[in-house]
Amino acid sequence: MAESIDGISEACLALETPVISGNVSMYNTSKGGAILPMPIIGMVGLVENTKYVTPSHFQIVETLFTQLVKYSLSLVAVNCKM
């Protein structure tokens, strides 16, 4: 754990990126047993060029779902006009 936090600190210093919030999960469990402690970082910032933004899996799924709903509604509209 200490090495993880030291690494995060080193990266933030090298990138000149402040971390103003964080959390360390120390006592989590699941059905399979204990979950090892892990540092979690939440950050907010501005991206000057969206070309460098990697979309999340959830954005991709939402886009596909939205397209499917729009397509389904267009089929309903066509069938209602018949």
N, C-alpha and C positions, 0 to 999 in steps of 0.2 A: 504494500500500500504506500509506504513512504517513497519508494522509487517511482511509483506512478505519479504521485503528487510533485516530486522533484522534476520529473519529465515534463509535466504540464507547465510548471513554473518556468522551466528553461525554454520551452516553446513560446510561451507568452512573452518572455523577455526578448527572444530573438525576433519575434514578429511584431513587437511593440503593440501587443494586444492586451488590454486590461481585462481581467475577469472580475466582474462585480458580484457574481452570485455562483453558488454551487451547492452540491449536496454529496454526501458520502453515505451510501447504504451500508449499514453495519449489521443489521439484525433481520434481514429478509429471509423468508423460507418459502418453499413451494412443496407440492406433493412429493417431489423427489428428494427433499431434504433442504439443507441450508444452501443459500445462494452466496457465493463469495462476495466480500465487500468490493465495491467499485465506485470510483469517483465519477460524477456526472457534472457536465458543464452546460449551462444555458447561456447563449450569447445573442446579442442583437446588433446588427450593423447595416451599413448601406453597401450595396453592390453597384459599382460604377458601370459594369458591363454585364448584362444578363447572359451573355454568351458563356460565361464561366459558372453558371448556376447549374447544379445537377438536380434534376427533379426527384422528388421522393417517390417511392413505390405507390403511396396513397394518392398522389396527384395523378399518376398514370391510370390507376384503377378508376378514380373518379371521372377522368376524361372519357375512358371507354364506357363507363356506366352512363354518363350523360349522353354520349353519342347513341348508345343503344336505346335509351328512353326517347330521344328525339326521333329516331328511326321508327320505333314502335308507334309513337303518336302520329307520325305521318301516315303509317299504314292504316291506323284507325280512321284518320280523316278521309283517306281515299275510299275506304269501305263505307263510310257513312254517306258519301255523296252518291253512291251507286243506287 
